[in-house]
Amino acid sequence: MTLLIDPPSWPARGRLWSHLVSDQSLEELHSFAAAAGIPSPAFERDHYDVPEQRYGALVAAGAVPVGSRVIVTALHAAGLRRRLGEALGPRRPGRRLLRPPRLHAGDRVAVVAPAGTVPPERLDAGIAVLQSWGLHVSVGRHVLRRHPRLHHLAGSDAERADDLTTAWTDPATRAVIAARGGSGIHRLLDSLDWTALAAAGPKLLVGFSDVSALHEAFAQRLGLVTVHGPVVCSLGEAPHEERAWLRGLLMDPGSLRWDGLDVLVEGSADGVLAGGNLAVLAAGLGTSVSRPATEAIVVLEEIREEPYRIDRMLTQLLRAGWFAGVRGVAIGHLTGCGDPRQVRAVLSDRIGDLGVPVLAGLPFGHEAPNLALPLGVRARLDTAARRLTLLDCPLR
């Protein structure tokens, strides 16, 4: 493996720049750049932009001087050349998002606790499931912490944000999976280094419940497909169907569909999947990471919210314009949310007049089976077939 650098001949921001690349792997490139003190925001898709003042030091550190054409040829030969459309970054609502690579046996996945406190025995059981799939599991330093005053949080905001950032920016990490949901992720979003997260490249993010805040933020800031699916602490006690579905989605994805759904409003529609936990989505309104449901098929789930509170949250989303331009809605588990007849009445009253098809009974959310959904992928909602179907393979 060789690190290559071209002469500083590219003008920008009042000085000349070089491009630093690897001829085989981004992991090698990131490791070399970190050792040389090149900041992560300097990474752009498949190379680091290096100011002319650093050129000599990088050559002395081992980078091989070559011409610019050699740089491009080496990137193409290694399969590392990335078009602008393949880079992480904001994409307008309604567009398909960038698909991360699927997992393979031997890959490393990182477990972090960005929200609530983590029961050690349930964490261990979930890690054992991941290891049985041939994955290597690393656990964030603060996963088992507890906030000294706010006992609903797994450590301080800084500790939880540090674990997430460290895991995501580690070149060896292929996926980051939340240990559990709970509450507290909205507290982290404004302090995350989105430039560094984007520079790390596309990876898998998995989780549900409060992790919906991260799903929405990663879609808005990084333009990345994420997986709304079981957290680590639920894997140990999850039914076989749920574990097998998640493993298949992460490691051997194909065309997925969810059948046998209930029809609330008839019709059919295509759109990009978006959504998650209703309360978390409503709590994000008005923030920089809230992403409207324009041209999307929205999936929603909830737990222990009475019908009048579901009414209030849907009304909030409607009044804020979050549903404007939505293509369809699929309702998942509404666990412990009171009289099902009243819940259905609220749903019909609040979203039945959107003029889009609505299905209920999607098997995802806070009860079994919680079948993983890839957000940011095109899907078709068809009430005649009572089915939600992915139109694209969710991962590369």
Sequence and secondary structure as in RCSB ss.txt:
>XXXX:A:sequence
MTLLIDPPSWPARGRLWSHLVSDQSLEELHSFAAAAGIPSPAFERDHYDVPEQRYGALVAAGAVPVGSRVIVTAL
HAAGLRRRLGEALGPRRPGRRLLRPPRLHAGDRVAVVAPAGTVPPERLDAGIAVLQSWGLHVSVGRHVLRRHPRL
HHLAGSDAERADDLTTAWTDPATRAVIAARGGSGIHRLLDSLDWTALAAAGPKLLVGFSDVSALHEAFAQRLGLV
TVHGPVVCSLGEAPHEERAWLRGLLMDPGSLRWDGLDVLVEGSADGVLAGGNLAVLAAGLGTSVSRPATEAIVVL
EEIREEPYRIDRMLTQLLRAGWFAGVRGVAIGHLTGCGDPRQVRAVLSDRIGDLGVPVLAGLPFGHEAPNLALPL
GVRARLDTAARRLTLLDCPLR
>XXXX:A:secstr
  EEE  S EEETTEEEEEEEESS HHHHHHHHHHTT  GGGEETTEEEEEGGGHHHHHHTT EE  HHHHHHHH
HHHT    GGGS S   TTS  B      TT EEEEE SSS   HHHHHHHHHHHHHTT EEEE TTTT   SS 
TTSSS HHHHHHHHHHHHH TTEEEEEES   S GGGTGGGS HHHHHHT   EEEE GGGHHHHHHIIIII B 
EEE   HHHHTTS HHHHHHHHHHHHS    EE S EEEE  EEEEEEEEEEHHHHHHTTTSTT    TTEEEEE
EEES  HHHHHHHHHHHHHTTTTTT  EEEEEEEET S HHHHHHHHHHHHTTSSS EEE  S SSSS    EEE
TSEEEEETTTTEEEESS S  
